[in-house]
Amino acid sequence: MLRLNLAREPYWLALCLGVRVRVAPLTTALMVAARSDPAVRTLPEGTGDDEIAVIFGKALAERAILDWEGVGDVDGEPVSVSPEGIAALLDIWPIFERFQMGYVAKGLELDAEKNVSAPSPIGSTAGAKGTAQPVRKAAKTARKS
């Protein structure tokens, strides 16, 4: 069952290294806007999935991150949220990974929920039933005679 959260309020998401970000709820409008970002739309043919994920993640974060805590300049002074700051923040691997898992993946989980069939527990054939029938001993004996 899909559980709708009708309270569409921004919320705080703890990342790591003492950083947390206040994000807008992940909506269809936000995803479409990120897909329409020039950096995403102008990717050359043959761009690898990893590079696409980074570029899309940054485009989405630029639209989603409204505020942050625990982010400062080289002198340790707090800095305001900016597109350049968001890009620099997401260049830090653990931060990017936590953002992907804590924010982006949540939206993708909802996309998977609309699939009626649950994934097989282990591998693509784990839920498959065997179709081969065991040879009965009586049938073997009859063939030998």
Stockholm file with secondary structure:
# STOCKHOLM 1.0

chainA/1-145         MLRLNLAREPYWLALCLGVRVRVAPLTTALMVAARSDPAVRTLPEGTGDDEIAVIFGKALAERAILDWEGVGDVDGEPVSVSPEGIAALLDIWPIFERFQMGYVAKGLELDAEKNVSAPSPIGSTAGAKGTAQPVRKAAKTARKS
#=GR chainA/1-145 SS CCCCCCCCCCEEEECSTTCEEEECCCCHHHHHHHHTSHHHHTCCTTCCHHHHHHHHHHHHHHHHEEEEESCBCTTSCBCCCCHHHHHHHHTSHHHHHHHIIIIIHHHHHHHHHTCSSCCCSSSTTTTCCCCCCCCCHHHHHHHHC
#=GC SS_cons         CCCCCCCCCCEEEECSTTCEEEECCCCHHHHHHHHTSHHHHTCCTTCCHHHHHHHHHHHHHHHHEEEEESCBCTTSCBCCCCHHHHHHHHTSHHHHHHHIIIIIHHHHHHHHHTCSSCCCSSSTTTTCCCCCCCCCHHHHHHHHC
//
